């Protein structure tokens, strides 16, 4: 699903929080898109970061960056829900 006029409401490294936000949006029927950025597969020069430095230097807790966006019209409601249901 692709949303026009979207705003990012969640950006973080926590898979638990990412899943909680998605569950809330599903329950509240808020359309959203998400993106998962894996830092170990990003290119750094002539290969991936992992191939250049090995997997020992990558903290698994910060390997994936999670982003969730909603339509601009849902932004305030989405931020409210996140603030009140994610501890």
RAQUI-V15632 format. One record per residue. RES is the residue in one letter. PHI is phi in degrees with one decimal (NA if undefined). D_LAST is the distance of its C-alpha to the last C-alpha in Angstrom with 1 decimal. Layout:
res/phi/d_last
RES/PHI/D_LAST
RES/PHI/D_LAST
This chain:
res/phi/d_last
X/NA/28.0
X/-117.4/28.6
X/-108.7/27.2
X/-87.6/29.3
X/50.7/27.9
X/-106.2/24.4
X/-129.4/21.5
X/-79.9/18.8
X/-111.6/15.3
X/-141.0/13.5
X/-145.7/15.0
X/-172.8/13.7
X/-101.9/14.8
X/-86.1/12.1
X/-66.4/13.8
X/-61.9/11.0
X/-64.7/8.8
X/-56.7/12.3
X/-68.1/13.2
X/-63.1/10.2
X/-61.7/11.1
X/-62.0/14.7
X/-62.6/14.5
X/-60.7/13.1
X/-65.2/16.0
X/-64.3/18.4
X/-63.2/17.8
X/-89.1/18.2
X/57.2/21.1
X/-98.1/20.0
X/-70.4/22.2
X/-149.9/20.7
X/-124.1/22.0
X/-140.2/20.5
X/-140.8/21.9
X/-118.1/21.5
X/-107.3/23.4
X/-96.4/24.7
X/-68.1/25.7
X/-74.8/28.2
X/-104.4/30.3
X/-68.2/30.6
X/-78.7/34.2
X/-139.8/35.3
X/82.0/39.0
X/-104.8/41.0
X/171.5/38.3
X/-78.9/34.7
X/-60.1/32.7
X/-62.1/32.7
X/-69.6/36.4
X/-83.6/37.0
X/-119.2/35.0
X/85.2/34.3
X/-80.5/31.1
X/-67.5/30.8
X/-87.0/29.7
X/-98.3/26.8
X/-75.9/23.5
X/-57.3/22.2
X/-64.9/18.5
X/-113.8/19.5
X/-74.3/22.1
X/-112.1/20.4
X/-109.2/18.8
X/-106.4/17.1
X/-132.1/17.7
X/-127.6/17.3
X/-122.2/19.5
X/-129.4/20.3
X/-64.0/23.4
X/-56.3/23.7
X/-66.4/24.2
X/-98.8/20.8
X/-58.4/19.0
X/-62.0/18.0
X/-63.5/16.9
X/-63.0/14.9
X/-61.8/13.1
X/-60.2/12.5
X/-61.9/11.1
X/-62.8/8.7
X/-61.9/7.6
X/-93.3/7.5
X/-118.2/6.3
X/-108.6/3.8
X/-95.1/0.0
